[in-house]
Amino acid sequence: MEKYMEITPDESDGFIINIGPQHPSTHGVLRLRTQLDGETILNMDPYPGYIHRGIEKMCESLGYKQFIYLTSRMDYLSAHMNNQACALCIEKGAGLEVPERAQVIRVIMAELQRLASHLLWWGCMGLDMGAVSPFFYAFREREMILEIFEETGGNRLTMNYITPGGVMQDLHPDFVRKVKEVMASLKKHEHEYGELLTGNIIFRKRLEGVGILTPEQAISLGCTGPVARGSGISCDVRKHAPYDVYDRVEFKEILFTGGDCMNRYMVRMEEMKESISIIEQLIDRIPEGSCRNKPKGMLKLPEGEYYQRVETARGELGVYIVADGSAKPWRVKFRTPNFSNLTALKPLSIGSKVGDLVAIMSTLDLIIPDIDR
């Protein structure tokens, strides 16, 4: 590998191919310009931007109650947490108190979203590695979760459920019962995930010792979420800067120190267990009362700068708002986890095989619209 790391890529050396932008293993519209020597990667440059929509600038043309829901279209598998980050930032600036019932609902919904996201990642990971069956198993419980979202908020993917001051509407009468059914189903079928992929010797050989991200690299590249925690970096925002009611529940921050694809895989598998634990601690303790502290009239933030971060399914999302006292933000900036995690793809890929590139990218769990914002 050191031989390839020392090479200064030259256009005359090797064979240059494009992986993507239309390719299922790129997990979206991402182009990888890859220079090969046989099957070994000499150099690789990611080219995002194929679905750039200017979300940050669009946010600046909308009111504080409106722009939140554009963020559902960034990391669409963390839509609830994206909305949650925006709402928390706005509430911080406006001094809005959020009812305890709404805070508990937000956390339950966020952990359900994390479970749904990790389940989809697990199924797609199997497909990338050549295993078809896991995809169908993953959708079993994920479909149950999406039905809960649809029944409660009206949407399955981009939920638009959070609003400054709480949540849009109260819980469906069947919410508690159905959430408990999902938790029971996940625990009942946990062994299947282990048998299909985690304990599969072919799958493990494809991941172990592949795509090693050192702690120093993870920090210097700004990686967060399971990508960084797979290298032993403690960075869970829910632990380091708790929001809503995360400081009232007990859960472990999952850390693995190997830094390879298998360690990143295991972080997400163990995180699902912690999400189940968080939900079970809260589901019978949802307080009575209002689910929303509705601000009167047009919402305006005092002049100043406001920042809020949350832990999405893929890492730390930061929302930075500059307010000028009007009904619209003067500047909105998002620090998205996928953009930072993408930077790890090149150093992890150089010197590896093309087949390893697919495994590395799968364990980074990139959602491309979160990069092309």
PyMOL commands that set and color helices and strands:
alter all, ss='L'
color gray80, all
select helices_A, chain A and resi 2-5+24-26+55-59+67-73+76-94+100-128+133-153+175-188+190-198+201-207+215-220+225-229+237-240+246-248+261-282+337-342+345-349+354-364+368-370
alter helices_A, ss='H'
color red, helices_A
select strands_A, chain A and resi 15-19+31-37+40-47+162-163+166-167+304-312+315-323+331-335
alter strands_A, ss='S'
color yellow, strands_A
deselect
rebuild
show_as cartoon
